[in-house]
Amino acid sequence: MEAGKNLKTVTAQMLNKKHLIAVVIVFFYSLGSFAQDGGIVVEVKDPLIDSLIKRRVELTKGVSRDGTPLLINGFRVQIFFGPDRKQAYDEQAKFKSLYPEHNTYISYTQPNYRVKVGDFRTRLEAQQLITELKPMFPTLFIFSEKINPAKAD
């Protein structure tokens, strides 16, 4: 019986020593993890990454994450309003030959066609175009509507 008690005592002492050693090891490892406060981080990257990011921004300008075009509030100039489809397309072609840098938009609301031009962020920009167009187009109006921001820049 006494041998059984001695065996239990020896086993308990060995387990206590193993636990103590494990605790001491964990303690020293944890001290090492707190000693890393004064490190220096050096960023190393290929210069091509910046150029690729810039290119990506340029390609997606005016496009949302899901690929649909972004629209903002702005102004367009209406250069034609009437029921004649052929005349609407003729007016659009006439404008495009004079101002190829501006976009044109034809819409149809029964029974009339509308030809609108430009993607202007401010009314002043639209008004400047009207001043130039007065001799060539008889009826000009500025409309506030959603425009394509990529084309307005």
C-alpha positions, 0 to 999 in steps of 0.5 A: 500500500505504501508503494502505491502512495509513493508511486502516486506522490512521485507521479504527482511531483513529476507532473508538477515539474512538467507543468512548471517547465511548460509554464516557464517555456510559455512565459519566455516565448511570450516575452519574445513576442512583446519585444518586437515593438521597435521594428522597421517595416520596409515596403518593397514593390515593383514600380510597375504596380503604380502604373498598373493602378493608375491605368486601372483608374483611367479605364474605369473612370465613369464606371461603377463597380458593377460595370454600369456607367456613372451618371451625374447631374449636368447640362446639355444643349438641345439643338433640334426638336421636331417630328421629322426623323430625317431632319433630326439626323441631318442636324446631328450630322451638321453639328458633328461636322462642326464640333466632333469633340462633343457627343450628340444624343438623339431621343424620341418621345412620341411624336417628336425627336430631340437632338441634344449635345454635350456633357457639361458640368456647369450651365456656363459651359453650356451657355458658351456653346449656345453663343457659338451655335446661335448663327447655325441653329435657330432654337437652342435650349439648355436642359439640366439632366444626367450626363456622362462624367467621363465625357465631361472631363 
